[in-house]
């Protein structure tokens, strides 16, 4: 039996291509981070409902935001700090104004301050301070894109329990 060289290369080429595509598909799938709390963030004005992932500060003293859901860091007494990417979950956060309300878990909060700050000027210790009343700080990227998910500014909204 005589087999054409081109047929052998065609079969092995097709097998190699299939293997390569399957490996590439499996190896480069985005990692989804699941919520690890029962808390839900609801902001009706921007049609946002998100499960929440509790965050820890890394060894580099930073917080890493989940890709497609909001993340909360229990900063101090009476103060929760919620972050999310402006390209995904917090894409419409900039539409919120002072006086708007949202729900976190079973409690309602009203936005008291809204500011845009240069990333380089942010003092996280000051942002995460203990509060006398239950407070939530929402933060996302803003301004000009630097790279990946990073931008030159941060949009920071502070809300108090009502």
ROSE-4610 file (N, C-alpha, C; in Angstrom, 1 decimal, always signed):
// ROSE-4610
residu = [X/X/X/X/X/X/X/X/X/X/X/X/X/X/X/X/X/X/X/X/X/X/X/X/X/X/X/X/X/X/X/X/X/X/X/X/X/X/X/X/X/X/X/X/X/X/X/X/X/X/X/X/X/X/X/X/X/X/X/X/X/X/X/X/X/X/X/X/X/X/X/X/X/X/X/X/X/X/X/X/X/X/X/X/X/X/X/X/X/X/X/X/X/X/X/X/X/X/X/X/X/X/X/X/X/X/X/X/X/X/X/X/X/X/X/X/X/X/X/X/X/X/X/X/X/X/X/X/X/X/X/X/X/X/X/X/X/X/X/X/X/X/X/X/X/X/X/X/X/X/X/X/X/X/X/X/X/X/X/X/X/X/X/X/X/X/X/X/X/X/X/X/X/X/X/X/X/X/X/X/X/X/X/X/X/X/X/X/X/X/X/X/X/X/X/X/X/X/X/X/X/X/X/X/X/X/X/X/X/X/X/X/X/X/X/X/X/X/X/X/X/X/X/X/X/X/X/X/X/X/X/X/X/X/X/X/X/X/X/X/X/X/X/X/X/X/X/X/X/X/X/X/X/X/X/X/X/X/X/X/X/X/X/X/X/X/X/X/X/X/X/X/X/X/X/X/X/X/X/X/X/X/X/X/X/X/X/X/X/X/X/X/X/X/X/X/X/X/X/X/X/X/X/X/X/X/X/X/X/X/X/X/X/X/X/X/X/X/X/X/X/X/X/X/X/X/X/X/X/X/X/X/X/X/X/X/X/X/X/X/X/X/X/X/X/X/X/X/X/X/X/X/X/X/X/X/X/X/X/X/X/X/X/X/X/X/X/X/X/X/X/X/X/X/X/X/X/X/X/X/X/X/X/X/X/X/X/X/X/X/X/X/X/X/X/X/X/X/X/X/X/X/X/X/X/X/X/X/X/X/X/X/X/X/X/X/X/X/X/X/X/X/X/X/X/X/X/X/X/X/X/X/X/X/X/X/X/X/X/X/X/X/X/X/X/X/X/X/X/X/X/X/X/X/X/X/X/X/X/X/X/X/X/X/X/X/X/X/X/X/X/X/X/X/X/X/X/X/X/X/X/X/X/X/X/X]
num = [1/1/1/2/2/2/3/3/3/4/4/4/5/5/5/6/6/6/7/7/7/8/8/8/9/9/9/10/10/10/11/11/11/12/12/12/13/13/13/14/14/14/15/15/15/16/16/16/17/17/17/18/18/18/19/19/19/20/20/20/21/21/21/22/22/22/23/23/23/24/24/24/25/25/25/26/26/26/27/27/27/28/28/28/29/29/29/30/30/30/31/31/31/32/32/32/33/33/33/34/34/34/35/35/35/36/36/36/37/37/37/38/38/38/39/39/39/40/40/40/41/41/41/42/42/42/43/43/43/44/44/44/45/45/45/46/46/46/47/47/47/48/48/48/49/49/49/50/50/50/51/51/51/52/52/52/53/53/53/54/54/54/55/55/55/56/56/56/57/57/57/58/58/58/59/59/59/60/60/60/61/61/61/62/62/62/63/63/63/64/64/64/65/65/65/66/66/66/67/67/67/68/68/68/69/69/69/70/70/70/71/71/71/72/72/72/73/73/73/74/74/74/75/75/75/76/76/76/77/77/77/78/78/78/79/79/79/80/80/80/81/81/81/82/82/82/83/83/83/84/84/84/85/85/85/86/86/86/87/87/87/88/88/88/89/89/89/90/90/90/91/91/91/92/92/92/93/93/93/94/94/94/95/95/95/96/96/96/97/97/97/98/98/98/99/99/99/100/100/100/101/101/101/102/102/102/103/103/103/104/104/104/105/105/105/106/106/106/107/107/107/108/108/108/109/109/109/110/110/110/111/111/111/112/112/112/113/113/113/114/114/114/115/115/115/116/116/116/117/117/117/118/118/118/119/119/119/120/120/120/121/121/121/122/122/122/123/123/123/124/124/124/125/125/125/126/126/126/127/127/127/128/128/128/129/129/129/130/130/130/131/131/131/132/132/132/133/133/133/134/134/134/135/135/135/136/136/136/137/137/137/138/138/138/139/139/139/140/140/140/141/141/141/142/142/142/143/143/143/144/144/144/145/145/145/146/146/146/147/147/147/148/148/148/149/149/149/150/150/150/151/151/151/152/152/152/153/153/153/154/154/154/155/155/155/156/156/156/157/157/157/158/158/158/159/159/159/160/160/160/161/161/161/162/162/162]
x = [+0.8/+0.0/+0.9/+0.6/+1.4/+0.6/+1.2/+0.5/+1.2/+0.4/+1.0/+1.6/+2.7/+3.3/+2.4/+1.8/+0.9/-0.3/-0.8/-1.9/-1.4/-0.2/+0.3/+0.5/+1.1/+1.3/-0.1/-1.0/-2.4/-3.0/-2.9/-3.5/-2.8/-1.5/-0.7/-0.9/-0.9/-1.1/-2.4/-3.5/-4.8/-4.8/-4.2/-4.2/-3.4/-2.3/-1.5/-2.3/-3.0/-3.8/-4.9/-5.6/-6.6/-6.0/-4.9/-4.3/-3.9/-3.3/-2.9/-4.1/-5.2/-6.4/-7.0/-7.1/-7.7/-6.8/-5.5/-4.6/-4.7/-4.7/-4.8/-6.1/-7.2/-8.5/-8.5/-8.0/-8.0/-7.0/-5.9/-4.8/-5.1/-5.8/-6.0/-7.4/-8.2/-9.5/-9.4/-10.2/-10.1/-10.6/-9.9/-10.3/-11.4/-12.5/-13.6/-13.5/-13.7/-13.6/-15.0/-15.3/-16.7/-16.8/-18.0/-18.3/-18.0/-17.5/-17.3/-18.0/-19.0/-19.9/-21.3/-22.3/-23.7/-24.2/-23.3/-23.7/-23.9/-24.8/-25.1/-25.0/-24.4/-24.4/-25.4/-26.4/-27.4/-27.4/-27.2/-27.3/-28.3/-29.6/-30.7/-30.5/-29.9/-29.8/-28.9/-28.0/-27.1/-27.4/-28.5/-28.9/-27.8/-27.2/-26.1/-26.6/-26.4/-26.5/-25.3/-24.6/-23.3/-23.1/-22.8/-22.3/-21.0/-20.6/-19.4/-18.4/-17.1/-16.0/-15.3/-15.1/-14.3/-12.8/-12.1/-10.8/-9.8/-8.6/-7.5/-6.4/-5.7/-4.6/-3.4/-2.8/-1.7/-0.4/+0.6/+1.9/+2.5/+2.1/+2.6/+1.8/+0.9/+0.0/-1.0/-1.5/-2.5/-3.7/-4.8/-6.0/-6.1/-6.5/-6.7/-8.2/-8.7/-10.1/-10.4/-11.5/-12.0/-12.3/-12.3/-12.4/-13.9/-14.9/-16.2/-17.3/-16.8/-17.7/-17.1/-17.8/-17.2/-16.5/-15.5/-14.8/-14.9/-15.0/-15.1/-14.0/-13.4/-12.4/-13.0/-13.1/-13.6/-12.5/-12.4/-11.3/-11.1/-12.1/-12.1/-13.5/-13.6/-14.9/-15.8/-17.0/-18.0/-17.6/-16.6/-16.1/-15.8/-16.6/-16.3/-15.9/-14.9/-14.3/-14.5/-15.3/-15.7/-15.0/-14.4/-13.7/-14.2/-14.1/-14.5/-13.9/-13.7/-13.1/-14.1/-13.6/-14.4/-14.7/-14.0/-14.3/-15.3/-15.7/-16.7/-17.7/-17.7/-18.8/-19.1/-18.1/-18.3/-18.2/-18.6/-18.5/-19.4/-20.5/-21.4/-21.4/-20.4/-20.3/-20.2/-19.6/-19.4/-20.7/-21.8/-23.1/-23.8/-23.2/-23.8/-23.4/-24.3/-24.1/-24.4/-24.0/-24.2/-25.8/-26.2/-27.7/-28.2/-27.6/-28.1/-27.9/-28.7/-28.7/-28.4/-27.9/-27.7/-27.8/-28.0/-28.1/-26.8/-26.4/-25.3/-25.8/-26.0/-26.6/-28.1/-28.5/-29.9/-29.9/-28.9/-28.8/-28.8/-29.3/-29.3/-28.4/-27.6/-26.6/-26.9/-26.5/-26.7/-25.3/-25.0/-23.8/-23.7/-22.6/-22.4/-21.3/-20.3/-19.2/-18.9/-18.4/-18.0/-16.8/-15.6/-14.4/-13.6/-12.9/-12.0/-10.6/-9.7/-8.4/-7.3/-6.2/-5.1/-4.6/-4.4/-3.9/-2.7/-1.8/-0.5/-0.8/-1.9/-2.2/-3.0/-3.4/-4.3/-3.5/-4.0/-3.4/-4.4/-4.1/-5.0/-5.2/-4.2/-4.4/-5.5/-5.5/-6.6/-7.9/-7.9/-9.2/-9.8/-9.0/-9.5/-9.7/-9.7/-9.8/-11.1/-11.1/-12.3/-13.3/-14.6/-15.6/-16.5/-17.2/-18.1/-19.5/-19.8/-21.1/-20.8/-21.7/-21.4/-21.3/-20.1/-19.8/-19.3/-19.6/-19.0/-18.3/-17.1/-16.4/-16.4/-16.9/-16.8/-15.7/-14.8/-13.7/-13.5/-13.3/-12.9/-12.0/-11.4/-10.5/-11.2/-10.5/-11.1/-9.9/-10.2/-9.2/-8.7/-7.4/-6.7/-6.1/-6.3/-5.8/-4.2/-3.6/-2.2/-1.8/-2.3/-2.1/-3.1/-3.4/-4.3/-5.6/-5.8/-6.9/-6.6/-5.5/-5.0/-5.2/-5.6/-5.9/-5.2/-5.2/-4.5/-5.2/-6.5/-7.3/-8.2/-8.7/-9.7/-11.0/-12.1/-13.4/-13.7/-13.9/-14.2/-15.5/-16.4/-17.7/-17.8/-18.2/-18.4/-19.8/-20.4/-21.8/-22.0/-23.0/-23.3/-24.7/-24.8/-26.0/-27.2/-28.3/-29.5/-30.6]
y = [-1.2/+0.0/+1.2/+2.1/+3.3/+4.5/+5.3/+6.5/+7.7/+8.6/+9.9/+10.7/+11.3/+12.1/+13.2/+13.8/+15.0/+14.5/+13.3/+12.8/+12.6/+12.1/+11.9/+13.2/+14.2/+15.5/+16.2/+15.9/+16.5/+16.0/+14.7/+14.0/+14.5/+14.4/+14.9/+16.4/+17.1/+18.6/+18.9/+18.2/+18.4/+18.0/+16.9/+16.5/+17.5/+17.9/+18.9/+20.2/+20.7/+21.9/+21.7/+20.6/+20.3/+20.3/+19.6/+19.6/+21.0/+21.8/+23.2/+24.0/+23.9/+24.7/+24.4/+23.1/+22.6/+23.1/+22.9/+23.3/+24.8/+25.6/+27.0/+27.5/+26.8/+27.1/+26.9/+25.7/+25.3/+26.2/+26.4/+27.1/+28.6/+29.2/+30.6/+31.1/+30.3/+30.7/+31.7/+32.7/+33.7/+33.0/+33.3/+32.8/+33.6/+32.9/+33.6/+33.4/+34.5/+34.5/+34.6/+33.6/+33.5/+34.3/+34.7/+35.4/+34.5/+35.0/+34.2/+34.7/+35.5/+36.0/+35.9/+36.1/+36.1/+37.5/+38.4/+39.8/+40.2/+41.1/+41.6/+43.1/+43.7/+45.1/+45.4/+46.3/+46.7/+48.2/+48.7/+50.1/+50.3/+50.5/+50.5/+51.6/+52.8/+53.9/+53.5/+52.6/+52.2/+50.7/+50.1/+48.7/+47.7/+47.9/+47.1/+46.2/+44.9/+43.9/+43.0/+42.9/+42.1/+41.3/+40.1/+39.3/+39.9/+39.6/+40.3/+39.2/+39.6/+38.8/+39.5/+38.9/+39.5/+39.4/+40.6/+40.7/+40.8/+40.4/+40.5/+41.4/+42.1/+42.9/+41.9/+42.0/+41.1/+41.5/+40.6/+40.9/+42.2/+42.7/+44.0/+45.1/+44.8/+45.9/+46.5/+45.7/+46.1/+45.3/+45.8/+45.0/+44.7/+43.5/+43.1/+42.9/+43.7/+43.7/+42.5/+41.8/+40.7/+41.2/+40.3/+40.8/+41.3/+40.5/+40.8/+41.1/+41.0/+41.3/+42.3/+42.8/+43.7/+43.0/+43.7/+43.1/+44.0/+43.5/+44.3/+43.9/+45.0/+44.9/+45.5/+44.7/+45.3/+46.0/+47.3/+48.1/+48.3/+48.9/+49.1/+49.1/+49.4/+49.5/+50.5/+50.0/+50.8/+51.3/+50.6/+51.0/+49.9/+49.8/+48.8/+49.5/+48.9/+49.5/+48.6/+49.0/+48.2/+48.7/+47.8/+48.1/+47.3/+47.8/+47.0/+47.7/+47.0/+47.5/+48.4/+49.5/+50.5/+49.9/+48.9/+48.3/+47.2/+46.8/+45.7/+46.1/+45.7/+45.8/+47.3/+48.1/+49.6/+50.5/+50.0/+50.8/+52.0/+52.0/+53.2/+53.9/+53.5/+54.2/+55.7/+56.2/+57.6/+58.4/+57.6/+58.3/+58.6/+58.1/+58.3/+59.7/+60.3/+61.6/+61.6/+62.7/+62.9/+62.8/+62.1/+61.9/+60.6/+60.0/+58.7/+57.6/+56.6/+55.5/+54.2/+53.2/+51.9/+51.0/+49.7/+48.7/+47.8/+47.5/+46.5/+45.6/+44.3/+43.4/+43.8/+43.9/+44.3/+45.8/+46.6/+47.9/+48.9/+50.1/+51.2/+52.3/+52.7/+53.8/+54.9/+56.1/+57.3/+57.9/+58.3/+58.9/+60.3/+60.5/+61.8/+62.6/+61.9/+62.6/+61.9/+62.7/+62.1/+62.9/+62.2/+62.9/+62.1/+62.8/+62.2/+62.6/+61.6/+61.9/+61.2/+61.9/+61.3/+60.0/+59.0/+57.7/+57.9/+58.7/+59.0/+59.7/+60.4/+61.2/+60.5/+59.2/+58.5/+58.0/+58.2/+57.7/+56.6/+55.4/+54.3/+54.2/+54.6/+54.6/+55.5/+56.7/+57.7/+57.2/+56.6/+56.1/+55.0/+54.2/+53.0/+53.3/+54.5/+54.9/+54.4/+54.3/+53.9/+55.1/+54.8/+55.8/+55.7/+56.9/+56.9/+56.4/+56.5/+55.9/+54.9/+53.9/+52.9/+53.5/+53.3/+53.9/+52.9/+53.2/+52.4/+53.3/+53.0/+53.7/+52.9/+53.4/+52.7/+53.4/+52.5/+53.1/+52.3/+53.0/+52.4/+53.3/+52.8/+53.5/+54.6/+55.6/+56.8/+57.5/+58.3/+59.1/+58.4/+58.7/+58.1/+56.7/+55.8/+54.5/+54.5/+53.8/+53.7/+52.4/+51.3/+50.0/+49.0/+47.9/+46.9/+47.5/+47.3/+47.8/+49.0/+49.6/+50.7/+52.1/+53.1/+54.4/+55.5/+56.7/+57.8/+58.3/+58.1/+58.6/+57.5/+57.9/+57.0/+57.9/+57.2/+57.8/+57.2/+58.1/+57.6/+58.2/+57.3/+57.7/+57.2/+58.1/+57.7/+57.8/+56.7/+56.7/+56.3/+56.8/+56.5/+55.8/+54.9/+54.2/+55.1/+54.9/+55.7/+54.9]
z = [+0.0/+0.0/+0.0/-0.9/-1.0/-0.5/+0.4/+1.0/+0.5/+0.0/-0.4/+0.7/+0.5/+1.5/+2.0/+1.0/+1.4/+2.2/+2.1/+2.9/+4.4/+4.5/+5.9/+6.6/+5.9/+6.5/+6.7/+5.9/+6.1/+7.3/+7.5/+8.7/+10.0/+10.0/+11.2/+11.4/+10.3/+10.4/+11.1/+10.6/+11.2/+12.7/+13.0/+14.4/+15.3/+14.7/+15.4/+15.7/+14.6/+14.7/+15.8/+15.8/+16.8/+18.2/+18.4/+19.7/+20.1/+19.2/+19.5/+19.9/+19.1/+19.4/+20.8/+21.0/+22.3/+23.5/+23.4/+24.4/+24.6/+23.6/+23.7/+24.3/+23.9/+24.5/+26.0/+26.4/+27.8/+28.6/+28.1/+28.9/+29.1/+28.2/+28.2/+28.5/+29.2/+29.6/+30.7/+30.7/+31.8/+33.1/+34.1/+35.4/+36.0/+36.3/+37.0/+38.5/+39.1/+40.6/+41.1/+41.9/+42.5/+43.7/+44.0/+45.3/+46.4/+47.5/+48.7/+49.9/+49.6/+50.7/+50.2/+51.1/+50.7/+50.4/+50.5/+50.3/+48.8/+48.6/+47.2/+47.3/+46.2/+46.0/+45.0/+45.3/+44.4/+44.2/+43.0/+42.7/+41.6/+41.9/+40.9/+39.9/+40.2/+39.3/+38.1/+38.2/+37.1/+36.8/+37.3/+37.0/+37.3/+38.5/+38.9/+40.1/+39.9/+41.0/+40.9/+42.0/+41.9/+43.2/+43.1/+44.2/+44.7/+45.9/+46.5/+46.8/+46.6/+47.0/+48.1/+49.3/+50.3/+49.9/+50.1/+49.7/+50.9/+50.7/+51.7/+51.1/+52.0/+51.5/+51.2/+50.0/+49.6/+50.4/+50.2/+50.8/+50.3/+49.1/+48.6/+49.1/+50.1/+50.7/+49.7/+48.8/+47.9/+47.9/+47.3/+47.1/+45.6/+45.3/+43.9/+43.6/+42.7/+42.3/+41.5/+41.8/+41.0/+39.6/+38.6/+37.2/+36.9/+37.3/+36.9/+38.0/+39.2/+40.3/+41.2/+42.2/+43.2/+44.3/+44.8/+46.0/+47.2/+48.4/+49.6/+50.5/+51.1/+52.1/+53.4/+54.5/+55.7/+56.4/+56.1/+56.4/+57.9/+58.6/+60.0/+60.5/+61.8/+62.4/+61.6/+61.3/+60.5/+59.2/+58.5/+57.2/+56.3/+55.2/+54.2/+52.9/+52.3/+51.1/+49.9/+48.9/+47.8/+46.5/+45.8/+44.6/+43.4/+42.2/+41.0/+39.8/+38.7/+37.5/+36.8/+36.3/+35.5/+34.2/+33.7/+32.4/+32.5/+33.7/+33.8/+34.8/+36.0/+37.0/+37.3/+37.4/+37.8/+36.6/+35.4/+34.2/+34.2/+35.0/+35.0/+36.4/+37.2/+38.6/+38.5/+37.4/+37.3/+37.1/+36.9/+36.7/+38.1/+39.1/+40.5/+41.0/+41.7/+42.3/+43.8/+44.4/+45.8/+46.0/+47.0/+47.3/+46.7/+45.8/+45.2/+46.3/+46.2/+47.2/+46.6/+47.4/+47.0/+48.2/+47.9/+49.0/+49.0/+50.2/+50.4/+51.5/+51.0/+51.9/+52.1/+53.4/+53.7/+54.2/+53.9/+54.4/+53.2/+53.4/+52.4/+52.8/+51.8/+52.0/+51.0/+51.5/+50.6/+50.4/+49.1/+48.8/+49.3/+50.1/+50.7/+50.0/+49.5/+48.8/+47.5/+46.5/+45.2/+44.8/+44.6/+44.2/+43.2/+42.3/+41.4/+41.9/+42.1/+42.6/+41.8/+41.6/+40.9/+41.7/+40.9/+41.5/+42.4/+42.0/+42.7/+44.0/+44.2/+45.4/+46.4/+46.1/+47.0/+48.2/+49.4/+50.6/+51.2/+50.9/+51.3/+52.8/+53.6/+55.1/+55.4/+54.8/+55.1/+54.6/+53.4/+52.8/+53.7/+54.3/+55.1/+56.6/+57.0/+58.4/+59.0/+60.3/+61.1/+61.0/+60.9/+60.9/+62.1/+62.4/+63.6/+63.2/+61.9/+61.4/+60.4/+60.2/+59.1/+57.8/+57.1/+55.9/+54.9/+53.6/+52.5/+51.6/+51.2/+50.1/+48.9/+47.8/+46.5/+45.7/+45.1/+44.3/+43.0/+41.9/+40.6/+39.9/+38.8/+38.0/+37.2/+36.8/+36.1/+35.4/+34.4/+33.7/+32.5/+32.2/+31.0/+31.4/+30.4/+30.6/+30.5/+31.5/+31.6/+30.9/+31.4/+30.9/+31.5/+30.7/+31.2/+31.8/+33.1/+33.9/+34.7/+34.4/+35.2/+34.5/+35.3/+34.8/+35.7/+35.3/+36.0/+37.2/+37.3/+38.4/+39.0/+40.2/+40.8/+41.1/+40.9/+41.3/+42.6/+43.6/+45.0/+45.5/+45.9/+46.4/+47.8/+48.7/+50.1/+50.5/+51.1/+51.4/+52.9/+53.5/+54.9/+55.0/+56.0/+56.3/+56.6/+55.9/+56.2/+56.8]
